[in-house]
Amino acid sequence: MKKKKKENENKFHTEYGIPKNVVYILGKIRQYYPSLLFLIGIGVIAQSLMNYLWKFVSKFVLDILELQSASGNADITPLLRLLAAVSAVTLIITALNVYTNNKMWAKMIAVRMRIITERIVKVMSMNYQTLEQPDILDMNEKALNATGGNNNGIEGMMHSIHEIGINVVTLIVTMTTIVALDWRLIAALAVIAVLQFMFFRHTVKKDRKEVWDKLGGVWRKINYMEQTAGSFDYAKDIRLFGMKNWLLSKQRDIINDKQSKIFHSKNLWMMSTTVVSLLSIVMTAIVYYVFIDTFLKGSISIGDFTLYTGLALSFADALGGIFMAIGTLKERSMQTDDFRSFIDLPEDDETDCVPLPKTDKYIFEFKNVSFKYKGQEDFALKNLNLTLEAGKRLAVVGLNGAGKTTFIKLLLRLYDVTEGEILLNGININKFRRSEYFALFSPVFQNVEIFAFPMSENVSMKRPEETDKALCEKYLEQGGLKEKLLSLKDGVDTQLLKVIYDDGIDLSGGEKQKLALARALYKNAPIIVLDEPTAALDALAEYNLYKSFDEIIGNKSAVYISHRLSSTRFCDSIAMFRSGEMIEQGTHEELLQKGGAYAEMFEIQSQYYKDENNGGTDYENSFGEEAALNV
């Protein structure tokens, strides 16, 4: 498919065009609710009949009255029969129209809901590194807006197709009736309708360029501010730091920016509506002039006058309606472009992937690996050479900003390296399918996300029928939440958060991190990755938890990331990072003897691991005499 790019447009944005988008929408209807196509067809016929049926009836009524008046016949029985028959037909058509409209709207919404699910699936499955990019986030916001209402984007196109169908049928019927009378009238009405459409299209393009193309980032900012202001996670900081007025001022600035664009949009459409209305007045005046003149010349009867005038106005309305619907369809098609551009974002090419090695021993090797974040000049990680042996423990330490989390994201393949390569058992990790590669890891991150589901499902991360509750309980206890579980009457069935369930509970920061440890144990992957998951715990509690966790995972490989040194004593190797580089590597004893950056950091931190309730030596004794001397 040939893709047309707009000037100053996101490089991933594609303009598919109205015909292809109409085919796309009809395809989605056929995919999800084929009966909707039948309902649209019936609705088009029923609504079109309602547009001109009584115009023919009016002619026949006037012809009958004129005939009876001329003959002196006062019998109105034929007239009553006609009106009764037409009224019965009208009642049937009206009932059919109401039925199809209600069913049609409901099914259009249902189709839109299915398409919304497609966007959600896309968000959850697309490359993490891609999703993080601001232009992709803006595309997601535009795709969200394209499925966010009845009168825009995806569902709006369905309504436009329906409206155009009604107007096309009405146009054909009315045009064939009046074209024989005076084709010049048809031409004049068509010219005015084209002028209305051209002005309408000019407004659509101007509105798109000056307003809606610029609102993607604004919507994202508004959503962020609304989520932040209403989130329980930020509630303490907002209150204790008196942030309300500050956040309100930021939100006010964003809203003012949005309002100025919306007001500009409304001004554009006010001008468009004014011009279109004036042209409609001119169109109506022309119709009445032509048929009054024709009637006065005796070419048509009063019944014909009524019929032709009504049909001409219906023709003008239908023609204008088609043009306007096409204009609206164009606008909605552009919004559909936004949705499809996001859905059609390139996926990983995994056609030439190789299967993961069938082994229980996985060796990872970083060879001359460097990484630079998009838009940044400096490397976040530089020329890293490091090996993680199977079944070994690696501690990655350093101050904040040293590059530890970037290292983890590269290891987990959330990011792809900028330079160099990462090998798994000698094979570049880019050769494996991401989903299969992800299955190798049980990660625990510093920021633990809790889902509004039962505690058991928050541990298993699986559907209820796939969740082993006994195993969940076991790992929650091993993760340090035994007392918490005993305090909950529903145990592992306790609902978390109050987003979905009114009786849901929240967990403290430390409890969330312990739940995350249970989550990692439940996944039972061969490599454990802990990216500062115990930051909410004090230093001694962190050490004790790490020590217990290390015993539980047995022979699995493990990577411990921390700016504190709780995990280093029982690790086989320690990598010290600073400013994106690995500056030291070795065992705990080797690095202490070296007397470098690690030894200095350990000496500063070791004082925090004293347990006053146990003679101040719990952590020191575990480190032996050498550790005690460093306190």
C-alpha positions as CSV (number, residue, x, y, z in Angstrom):
1,M,0.0,0.0,0.0
2,K,1.4,3.4,-1.0
3,K,1.6,5.7,2.0
4,K,1.2,9.4,1.7
5,K,3.0,11.5,4.4
6,K,1.8,14.8,5.5
7,E,4.1,17.7,6.0
8,N,5.4,18.0,9.5
9,E,3.6,14.7,10.3
10,N,4.8,11.9,12.5
11,K,6.9,9.6,10.3
12,F,4.7,6.7,11.2
13,H,1.4,8.5,10.3
14,T,-0.3,7.2,7.2
15,E,-3.1,8.9,5.2
16,Y,-5.1,6.0,3.9
17,G,-7.9,8.0,2.2
18,I,-11.7,7.8,2.4
19,P,-12.3,4.8,0.1
20,K,-9.8,2.6,1.9
21,N,-11.1,3.7,5.3
22,V,-14.7,3.0,4.2
23,V,-13.7,-0.5,3.1
24,Y,-11.8,-0.9,6.5
25,I,-14.8,0.1,8.5
26,L,-17.2,-2.1,6.5
27,G,-14.7,-4.9,7.1
28,K,-14.7,-4.4,10.8
29,I,-18.5,-4.4,10.8
30,R,-18.5,-7.7,8.9
31,Q,-15.9,-9.1,11.2
32,Y,-17.7,-8.3,14.5
33,Y,-21.4,-7.8,13.7
34,P,-22.4,-8.7,10.1
35,S,-26.0,-8.1,10.8
36,L,-25.2,-4.4,11.2
37,L,-24.7,-4.2,7.4
38,F,-28.3,-5.4,6.9
39,L,-29.6,-2.9,9.5
40,I,-27.8,0.0,7.8
41,G,-29.4,-1.1,4.4
42,I,-32.9,-1.2,5.8
43,G,-32.4,2.1,7.7
44,V,-31.2,3.8,4.5
45,I,-34.4,2.7,2.6
46,A,-36.8,3.5,5.5
47,Q,-35.3,6.9,6.2
48,S,-35.2,7.9,2.5
49,L,-38.8,7.0,2.1
50,M,-39.7,9.3,5.0
51,N,-37.9,12.2,3.2
52,Y,-40.2,12.3,0.2
53,L,-43.3,10.0,0.7
54,W,-45.6,12.8,1.9
55,K,-44.6,15.1,-0.9
56,F,-46.2,12.7,-3.4
57,V,-49.2,12.4,-1.1
58,S,-49.6,16.2,-1.0
59,K,-49.7,16.3,-4.8
60,F,-52.4,13.6,-5.0
61,V,-54.5,15.2,-2.2
62,L,-54.3,18.6,-4.0
63,D,-55.1,17.0,-7.4
64,I,-58.2,15.2,-5.9
65,L,-59.4,18.4,-4.2
66,E,-58.9,20.4,-7.4
67,L,-60.7,17.8,-9.5
68,Q,-63.6,17.6,-7.0
69,S,-63.8,21.4,-6.9
70,A,-64.0,21.6,-10.7
71,S,-66.7,18.9,-10.8
72,G,-68.7,20.1,-7.8
73,N,-68.2,16.7,-6.1
74,A,-68.0,16.9,-2.3
75,D,-67.3,13.2,-1.6
76,I,-64.1,13.0,0.4
77,T,-64.1,9.2,0.7
78,P,-61.3,8.6,-1.9
79,L,-59.2,11.2,-0.1
80,L,-59.8,9.6,3.3
81,R,-58.9,6.2,1.9
82,L,-55.7,7.6,0.4
83,L,-54.7,9.3,3.7
84,A,-55.5,6.1,5.7
85,A,-53.4,3.9,3.4
86,V,-50.5,6.3,3.4
87,S,-50.8,6.8,7.2
88,A,-50.6,3.0,7.7
89,V,-47.6,2.8,5.4
90,T,-46.0,5.7,7.3
91,L,-46.6,4.0,10.6
92,I,-44.9,0.8,9.4
93,I,-42.0,2.7,7.9
94,T,-41.6,4.8,11.1
95,A,-41.7,1.7,13.3
96,L,-39.1,0.0,11.0
97,N,-37.0,3.2,11.1
98,V,-37.1,3.4,14.9
99,Y,-36.3,-0.3,15.3
100,T,-33.3,-0.3,12.9
101,N,-31.9,3.0,14.3
102,N,-31.9,1.7,17.8
103,K,-30.4,-1.6,16.9
104,M,-28.0,0.1,14.5
105,W,-26.7,2.5,17.2
106,A,-26.2,-0.2,19.7
107,K,-24.3,-2.4,17.3
108,M,-22.2,0.5,16.1
109,I,-21.2,1.1,19.7
110,A,-20.4,-2.6,20.1
111,V,-18.2,-2.5,17.0
112,R,-16.4,0.5,18.5
113,M,-15.9,-1.3,21.8
114,R,-14.3,-4.2,19.9
115,I,-12.0,-1.8,18.0
116,I,-11.0,-0.1,21.3
117,T,-9.9,-3.6,22.5
118,E,-7.7,-3.8,19.4
119,R,-6.0,-0.6,20.5
120,I,-5.5,-1.9,24.1
121,V,-4.0,-5.1,22.7
122,K,-1.7,-3.1,20.6
123,V,-0.5,-1.0,23.5
124,M,0.1,-4.1,25.7
125,S,1.9,-6.0,22.9
126,M,4.1,-3.4,21.2
127,N,7.8,-2.9,21.9
128,Y,8.3,-1.2,25.3
129,Q,11.1,1.0,23.9
130,T,8.8,2.2,21.1
131,L,5.8,2.8,23.4
132,E,8.0,5.1,25.6
133,Q,8.6,7.6,22.7
134,P,6.7,10.9,23.0
135,D,5.5,10.8,19.3
136,I,4.2,7.3,19.8
137,L,2.4,8.3,23.0
138,D,0.8,11.2,21.0
139,M,-0.3,8.7,18.4
140,N,-1.8,6.5,21.1
141,E,-3.8,9.6,22.4
142,K,-5.0,10.3,18.9
143,A,-6.0,6.7,18.4
144,L,-7.8,6.9,21.7
145,N,-9.7,10.0,20.6
146,A,-10.6,8.3,17.3
147,T,-12.6,5.7,19.4
148,G,-13.7,7.9,22.1
149,G,-17.2,8.9,21.0
150,N,-20.3,8.3,18.8
151,N,-19.7,11.3,16.4
152,N,-16.1,11.1,15.7
153,G,-13.5,8.7,14.3
154,I,-14.4,5.0,13.9
155,E,-18.1,5.1,14.9
156,G,-18.5,8.5,13.3
157,M,-17.6,6.9,10.0
158,M,-20.3,4.3,10.4
159,H,-22.8,7.0,10.9
160,S,-21.5,9.0,7.9
161,I,-21.8,5.9,5.7
162,H,-25.4,5.5,6.9
163,E,-26.1,9.2,6.3
164,I,-24.6,9.2,2.8
165,G,-26.7,6.1,1.9
166,I,-29.9,7.9,2.9
167,N,-29.0,11.0,0.9
168,V,-27.9,9.0,-2.2
169,V,-31.2,7.2,-2.4
170,T,-33.2,10.4,-1.8
171,L,-31.1,12.2,-4.4
172,I,-31.7,9.5,-7.1
173,V,-35.5,9.5,-6.5
174,T,-35.9,13.3,-6.4
175,M,-33.5,14.0,-9.3
176,T,-35.2,11.5,-11.7
177,T,-38.6,13.2,-10.9
178,I,-37.7,16.8,-11.5
179,V,-34.8,16.6,-14.1
180,A,-37.4,16.2,-17.0
181,L,-39.0,19.5,-15.9
182,D,-35.9,21.7,-15.9
183,W,-32.4,20.3,-15.9
184,R,-31.0,23.8,-15.4
185,L,-32.5,23.9,-11.9
186,I,-30.6,20.7,-11.1
187,A,-27.4,22.3,-12.3
188,A,-28.0,25.5,-10.3
189,L,-28.7,23.6,-7.1
190,A,-25.6,21.4,-7.8
191,V,-23.4,24.5,-8.2
192,I,-24.6,26.0,-4.9
193,A,-24.1,22.6,-3.1
194,V,-20.5,22.4,-4.4
195,L,-19.8,25.9,-3.1
196,Q,-21.2,24.9,0.3
197,F,-19.0,21.7,0.2
198,M,-15.9,23.6,-0.8
199,F,-16.2,26.1,2.1
200,F,-17.0,23.2,4.4
201,R,-13.9,21.3,3.3
202,H,-11.7,24.4,3.7
203,T,-13.0,24.7,7.3
204,V,-12.3,21.0,7.9
205,K,-8.7,21.3,6.7
206,K,-8.0,24.5,8.6
207,D,-9.6,23.1,11.7
208,R,-7.5,19.9,11.5
209,K,-4.2,21.8,10.8
210,E,-4.7,24.6,13.3
211,V,-6.5,22.7,16.1
212,W,-6.7,18.9,16.1
213,D,-3.2,18.1,14.9
214,K,-1.9,20.1,17.8
215,L,-4.2,18.6,20.5
216,G,-2.5,15.2,20.7
217,G,0.1,16.4,23.2
218,V,-2.4,18.5,25.0
219,W,-4.7,15.5,25.6
220,R,-1.8,13.5,27.0
221,K,-0.9,16.3,29.4
222,I,-4.5,16.7,30.6
223,N,-4.8,12.9,31.1
224,Y,-1.6,13.0,33.1
225,M,-2.6,15.9,35.3
226,E,-6.1,14.4,36.0
227,Q,-4.5,11.0,36.9
228,T,-1.9,12.7,39.1
229,A,-4.4,14.9,40.9
230,G,-6.9,12.0,41.5
231,S,-4.4,9.3,42.3
232,F,-4.1,8.0,45.8
233,D,-0.3,7.4,45.2
234,Y,0.3,11.1,45.0
235,A,-2.2,12.1,47.7
236,K,0.3,12.4,50.6
237,D,2.8,14.5,48.7
238,I,0.1,16.8,47.4
239,R,-1.2,17.5,50.9
240,L,2.0,17.6,52.9
241,F,3.9,19.7,50.4
242,G,0.9,22.0,49.7
243,M,1.0,21.2,46.0
244,K,-2.7,21.9,45.3
245,N,-2.3,25.4,44.0
246,W,0.8,24.6,42.1
247,L,-0.8,21.6,40.3
248,L,-4.0,23.6,39.7
249,S,-1.9,26.3,38.0
250,K,-0.2,23.8,35.7
251,Q,-3.6,22.2,34.9
252,R,-5.1,25.6,34.3
253,D,-2.3,26.4,31.8
254,I,-2.9,23.2,29.9
255,I,-6.7,23.7,30.0
256,N,-6.3,27.3,28.8
257,D,-4.2,26.0,25.9
258,K,-6.8,23.5,25.0
259,Q,-9.6,26.0,25.4
260,S,-7.9,28.5,23.1
261,K,-7.6,25.8,20.4
262,I,-11.2,24.7,20.9
263,F,-12.5,28.4,20.8
264,H,-10.5,28.8,17.5
265,S,-12.2,25.7,16.2
266,K,-15.7,27.0,17.1
267,N,-15.0,30.3,15.5
268,L,-14.0,28.6,12.3
269,W,-17.2,26.5,12.3
270,M,-19.3,29.5,13.1
271,M,-18.0,31.2,10.0
272,S,-18.6,28.1,8.0
273,T,-22.1,27.6,9.3
274,T,-23.0,31.3,8.4
275,V,-21.8,30.9,4.8
276,V,-23.5,27.6,4.3
277,S,-26.8,28.9,5.7
278,L,-26.7,32.0,3.4
279,L,-26.1,29.7,0.4
280,S,-29.0,27.5,1.6
281,I,-31.3,30.6,1.6
282,V,-30.2,31.4,-1.9
283,M,-30.9,27.8,-3.0
284,T,-34.4,27.9,-1.5
285,A,-35.2,31.3,-3.2
286,I,-34.1,29.9,-6.6
287,V,-36.4,26.8,-6.2
288,Y,-39.5,28.9,-5.3
289,Y,-38.8,31.4,-8.1
290,V,-38.5,28.7,-10.8
291,F,-41.7,26.9,-9.8
292,I,-43.8,30.0,-9.1
293,D,-42.8,31.2,-12.5
294,T,-43.7,27.8,-14.0
295,F,-47.0,27.7,-12.2
296,L,-48.0,31.2,-13.3
297,K,-47.3,30.2,-16.9
298,G,-49.8,27.4,-16.5
299,S,-47.3,24.6,-17.1
300,I,-48.0,22.8,-13.9
301,S,-50.9,22.4,-11.5
302,I,-51.0,23.4,-7.9
303,G,-50.4,19.8,-7.0
304,D,-47.4,19.6,-9.3
305,F,-46.1,22.9,-7.8
306,T,-46.3,21.4,-4.3
307,L,-44.6,18.1,-5.5
308,Y,-41.9,19.7,-7.5
309,T,-41.1,22.3,-5.0
310,G,-40.8,19.7,-2.2
311,L,-38.8,17.4,-4.4
312,A,-36.4,20.1,-5.5
313,L,-35.8,21.2,-1.9
314,S,-35.3,17.5,-0.9
315,F,-32.9,17.2,-3.8
316,A,-31.0,20.2,-2.7
317,D,-30.9,19.0,0.9
318,A,-29.8,15.5,-0.2
319,L,-27.1,16.8,-2.5
320,G,-25.9,19.2,0.2
321,G,-26.2,16.4,2.7
322,I,-24.0,14.2,0.6
323,F,-21.4,16.8,0.2
324,M,-21.5,17.7,3.9
325,A,-21.4,14.0,4.9
326,I,-18.5,13.5,2.6
327,G,-16.8,16.4,4.3
328,T,-17.6,15.0,7.7
329,L,-16.5,11.6,6.4
330,K,-13.2,13.1,5.4
331,E,-12.7,14.5,8.9
332,R,-13.7,11.2,10.5
333,S,-11.5,9.4,8.0
334,M,-8.5,11.5,9.1
335,Q,-9.3,10.4,12.7
336,T,-9.5,6.8,11.5
337,D,-6.1,7.4,9.9
338,D,-4.9,8.2,13.4
339,F,-6.2,5.0,14.7
340,R,-5.0,2.8,11.9
341,S,-1.6,4.5,11.9
342,F,-1.2,3.5,15.5
343,I,-2.5,0.0,15.0
344,D,-0.3,-0.5,11.9
345,L,2.9,0.6,13.7
346,P,5.6,-1.9,12.7
347,E,6.0,-4.9,15.0
348,D,9.2,-6.7,15.6
349,D,10.2,-8.8,12.6
350,E,10.3,-12.3,14.2
351,T,10.1,-14.3,11.0
352,D,13.7,-15.5,11.3
353,C,13.8,-16.1,15.0
354,V,15.5,-19.2,16.5
355,P,14.1,-21.2,19.4
356,L,15.5,-20.6,22.9
357,P,18.2,-23.1,23.9
358,K,16.6,-26.2,25.6
359,T,18.7,-26.1,28.7
360,D,18.5,-25.1,32.4
361,K,21.8,-23.3,32.2
362,Y,21.7,-19.8,30.6
363,I,24.8,-17.7,30.3
364,F,24.4,-14.0,29.3
365,E,27.3,-12.0,27.9
366,F,27.4,-8.3,27.3
367,K,30.0,-7.6,24.6
368,N,31.0,-3.9,24.1
369,V,27.5,-2.8,24.8
370,S,26.6,0.9,24.7
371,F,23.1,2.5,24.9
372,K,21.8,5.9,24.3
373,Y,18.3,7.1,25.0
374,K,16.4,8.6,22.1
375,G,17.0,12.3,21.9
376,Q,20.0,12.2,24.3
377,E,23.6,13.1,23.3
378,D,25.3,11.1,26.1
379,F,25.4,7.4,26.4
380,A,23.6,6.0,29.5
381,L,25.7,2.9,29.3
382,K,29.2,2.8,27.7
383,N,31.2,-0.1,26.4
384,L,30.0,-2.7,28.9
385,N,31.6,-6.1,28.9
386,L,30.1,-8.4,31.5
387,T,29.1,-12.1,31.9
388,L,26.3,-13.5,34.0
389,E,27.1,-17.2,34.6
390,A,24.3,-19.8,35.0
391,G,23.3,-20.3,38.6
392,K,25.4,-17.4,39.9
393,R,24.5,-14.2,41.7
394,L,25.5,-10.9,40.3
395,A,25.2,-7.7,42.3
396,V,25.1,-4.5,40.3
397,V,25.7,-1.5,42.5
398,G,26.3,2.2,42.2
399,L,24.7,5.5,43.1
400,N,21.4,6.7,41.4
401,G,22.0,7.5,37.7
402,A,25.0,5.1,37.4
403,G,23.3,3.1,34.7
404,K,22.0,0.2,36.7
405,T,18.4,0.3,35.6
406,T,19.5,0.8,32.0
407,F,21.6,-2.3,32.3
408,I,18.5,-4.3,33.5
409,K,16.3,-3.0,30.7
410,L,18.9,-4.1,28.2
411,L,19.2,-7.5,29.9
412,L,15.4,-8.0,29.9
413,R,15.3,-6.7,26.3
414,L,12.9,-3.9,27.1
415,Y,15.4,-1.8,25.2
416,D,17.7,-2.9,22.3
417,V,21.4,-2.0,22.5
418,T,22.7,1.0,20.5
419,E,26.1,-0.6,20.0
420,G,27.5,-4.0,20.7
421,E,25.5,-7.1,21.4
422,I,24.1,-9.3,24.2
423,L,24.5,-13.0,23.8
424,L,22.5,-15.8,25.4
425,N,24.5,-19.0,25.3
426,G,26.5,-17.5,22.4
427,I,23.4,-16.3,20.4
428,N,22.4,-12.7,20.0
429,I,19.2,-12.2,22.1
430,N,17.7,-10.3,19.1
431,K,17.4,-13.7,17.4
432,F,14.8,-14.9,19.9
433,R,11.1,-14.1,20.0
434,R,10.5,-11.4,22.7
435,S,7.7,-13.4,24.4
436,E,9.9,-16.5,24.7
437,Y,12.8,-14.4,25.9
438,F,10.7,-12.6,28.5
439,A,9.6,-16.0,29.9
440,L,13.2,-16.5,31.1
441,F,13.0,-13.8,33.8
442,S,11.2,-13.2,37.0
443,P,11.7,-9.5,37.5
444,V,10.9,-7.4,40.6
445,F,11.1,-3.6,40.1
446,Q,11.4,-0.8,42.5
447,N,8.0,0.7,41.5
448,V,5.6,-2.2,42.1
449,E,2.3,-1.9,40.3
450,I,-0.7,-3.5,41.9
451,F,-3.8,-4.5,39.9
452,A,-7.4,-4.1,41.0
453,F,-7.8,-7.9,41.3
454,P,-7.6,-10.4,44.1
455,M,-4.3,-10.8,45.8
456,S,-3.9,-14.3,44.4
457,E,-4.1,-13.0,40.8
458,N,-1.7,-10.2,41.7
459,V,0.8,-13.0,42.5
460,S,0.1,-15.4,39.7
461,M,-0.5,-12.7,37.1
462,K,-2.9,-15.2,35.5
463,R,-6.6,-15.8,35.1
464,P,-8.5,-17.2,38.2
465,E,-8.8,-20.6,36.6
466,E,-5.0,-20.7,36.0
467,T,-4.1,-19.6,39.5
468,D,-2.8,-22.0,42.2
469,K,-4.0,-20.2,45.4
470,A,-2.1,-22.5,47.7
471,L,1.1,-21.7,45.8
472,C,0.3,-18.0,46.0
473,E,-0.2,-18.2,49.8
474,K,3.1,-20.1,50.2
475,Y,5.1,-17.5,48.2
476,L,3.4,-14.6,49.9
477,E,4.5,-16.1,53.3
478,Q,8.0,-16.6,52.0
479,G,8.0,-13.1,50.7
480,G,7.3,-11.8,54.2
481,L,3.5,-11.3,54.2
482,K,2.4,-14.1,56.5
483,E,1.2,-11.8,59.2
484,K,-0.6,-9.6,56.6
485,L,-2.4,-12.7,55.2
486,L,-3.5,-13.8,58.7
487,S,-5.0,-10.3,59.3
488,L,-7.2,-10.6,56.1
489,K,-10.5,-12.5,56.5
490,D,-10.5,-13.5,52.8
491,G,-6.8,-14.3,52.7
492,V,-5.4,-14.6,49.2
493,D,-8.9,-13.9,47.8
494,T,-8.8,-10.3,49.2
495,Q,-9.5,-7.7,46.6
496,L,-6.8,-5.1,46.2
497,L,-7.5,-1.4,45.5
498,K,-10.9,0.2,45.5
499,V,-11.0,1.0,41.8
500,I,-13.3,-1.9,41.0
501,Y,-14.3,-3.3,44.4
502,D,-15.5,-1.0,47.2
503,D,-14.1,-3.4,49.9
504,G,-10.7,-3.6,48.2
505,I,-7.6,-2.8,50.3
506,D,-4.4,-1.1,49.6
507,L,-0.9,-2.2,50.6
508,S,1.9,-0.2,52.0
509,G,5.0,0.4,50.0
510,G,6.9,-2.4,51.8
511,E,4.0,-4.8,51.4
512,K,3.8,-4.1,47.7
513,Q,7.5,-4.9,47.3
514,K,7.1,-8.2,49.3
515,L,4.1,-9.1,47.1
516,A,6.3,-8.5,44.1
517,L,8.9,-10.9,45.5
518,A,6.1,-13.5,45.8
519,R,5.1,-12.7,42.2
520,A,8.7,-13.5,41.1
521,L,8.8,-16.7,43.0
522,Y,5.4,-17.8,41.5
523,K,6.6,-17.2,37.9
524,N,9.5,-19.7,38.6
525,A,11.6,-18.4,35.8
526,P,15.3,-19.5,35.6
527,I,16.7,-15.9,36.1
528,I,15.6,-13.7,39.0
529,V,16.1,-9.9,38.5
530,L,15.6,-7.6,41.5
531,D,15.9,-3.9,40.5
532,E,16.0,-2.2,43.9
533,P,12.7,-3.8,45.0
534,T,13.2,-3.2,48.7
535,A,13.7,0.6,48.7
536,A,10.7,1.0,51.0
537,L,12.4,-1.2,53.7
538,D,15.1,-0.1,56.1
539,A,18.7,-1.3,55.5
540,L,18.7,-4.2,57.9
541,A,15.2,-5.4,56.9
542,E,16.4,-5.2,53.3
543,Y,19.5,-7.3,54.1
544,N,17.5,-10.0,56.0
545,L,14.9,-10.2,53.2
546,Y,17.5,-10.5,50.5
547,K,19.3,-13.2,52.5
548,S,16.1,-15.2,53.0
549,F,15.0,-14.6,49.3
550,D,18.5,-15.8,48.1
551,E,18.1,-19.0,50.0
552,I,14.6,-19.6,48.6
553,I,15.6,-19.2,44.9
554,G,18.1,-22.0,45.2
555,N,20.2,-22.6,42.1
556,K,18.6,-20.0,39.9
557,S,20.6,-17.2,38.4
558,A,20.0,-13.9,40.1
559,V,20.8,-10.2,39.4
560,Y,20.5,-7.8,42.4
561,I,20.4,-4.1,41.6
562,S,20.9,-1.7,44.4
563,H,22.5,1.5,45.5
564,R,22.7,-0.1,48.9
565,L,25.0,-3.1,49.5
566,S,22.6,-5.5,51.3
567,S,23.0,-8.2,48.7
568,T,26.7,-8.1,47.9
569,R,28.1,-10.5,50.5
570,F,26.3,-13.5,49.2
571,C,26.8,-12.7,45.5
572,D,29.4,-14.5,43.4
573,S,30.3,-11.3,41.6
574,I,29.8,-7.5,42.1
575,A,29.8,-4.9,39.3
576,M,30.3,-1.3,40.4
577,F,28.8,1.2,38.0
578,R,29.4,5.0,37.8
579,S,28.2,7.4,35.1
580,G,27.2,4.6,32.8
581,E,30.4,2.7,33.0
582,M,31.4,-0.4,35.0
583,I,34.4,0.8,36.9
584,E,35.0,-2.3,39.1
585,Q,34.2,-6.0,39.2
586,G,35.0,-8.8,41.5
587,T,33.9,-10.6,44.7
588,H,33.1,-8.7,47.9
589,E,36.5,-9.6,49.4
590,E,38.4,-8.7,46.2
591,L,36.8,-5.3,45.9
592,L,37.4,-4.5,49.6
593,Q,41.1,-5.4,49.3
594,K,41.3,-3.2,46.2
595,G,40.3,-0.2,48.3
596,G,38.5,1.5,45.4
597,A,35.0,3.0,44.9
598,Y,33.2,-0.1,46.2
599,A,35.2,-0.3,49.4
600,E,34.6,3.4,50.0
601,M,30.9,2.9,49.4
602,F,30.7,-0.1,51.6
603,E,32.6,1.6,54.5
604,I,30.1,4.5,54.4
605,Q,27.0,2.3,54.3
606,S,28.0,-0.6,56.7
607,Q,27.1,1.5,59.8
608,Y,23.4,1.3,58.8
609,Y,23.3,-2.4,59.0
610,K,23.9,-2.6,62.8
611,D,21.1,-4.3,64.7
612,E,21.0,-2.7,68.1
613,N,18.7,-5.4,69.4
614,N,21.3,-8.0,68.6
615,G,24.5,-6.3,69.8
616,G,24.9,-4.3,66.7
617,T,26.5,-7.2,64.9
618,D,23.8,-9.1,62.9
619,Y,24.9,-7.9,59.5
620,E,28.6,-7.4,60.5
621,N,29.0,-10.9,61.8
622,S,27.6,-12.3,58.5
623,F,30.3,-10.4,56.8
624,G,33.0,-11.7,59.1
625,E,35.8,-9.9,60.8
626,E,36.7,-7.9,57.7
627,A,33.3,-6.4,57.5
628,A,33.4,-5.5,61.2
629,L,36.7,-3.7,60.8
630,N,35.2,-1.6,58.1
631,V,32.4,-0.3,60.4
